[in-house]
Amino acid sequence: MIVFDLRCGGGHVFEAWFGSSDAYESQRSAGHVRCPICDDGAVTKAVMAPAISAKSNSRPPPPTPEAVKAAMKMLATQQAKALETSEWVGTTFADRARAMHLGDEKQATIHGQASLAEARALVEDGVPVAPLLLPVVPPGKAN
């Protein structure tokens, strides 16, 4: 199928689909192509922009070092804000998160450490957790 922009003698522009250029020509010659707005049969192809797809191997330019630094700074700021209202639970994170999920412990916002296996098990069990994107220094360990 091919789409053409068409123009009638009254200046109306509209789209129409055809099986091929030859199909358009034969239908137009037979008087079957008419303007849907004014029913004018004096229809011709209108000027249309070519449909050029993007190269499949093209990539957007990489971000500038300044943009990366700005994004990391914004991320660090947002994470720090979130951690201000969260309790550090250290290596008991997985157990505490699971206990809260099961209703065995009061709900609270916590952060801590979990092994990859513990984190996977939490996700598989439907416990709502999210990784911190920037490293967190445990309380009492900061310089």
Buried (B, 14 or more C-beta within 10 A) or exposed (E): EEEBEBBBEEEBEBEBEBEEEEEBEBBBEEEEBBBEEEEBEEBEBBEEEEEEEEEEEEEEEEEEEEEEEEEEEEEEEEBEEEBEEBEBBEEEBBBBBBBBBEEEBEEEEBBBBBEEEBBEBBEEEEBEBEEEEEEBEEEEEEE
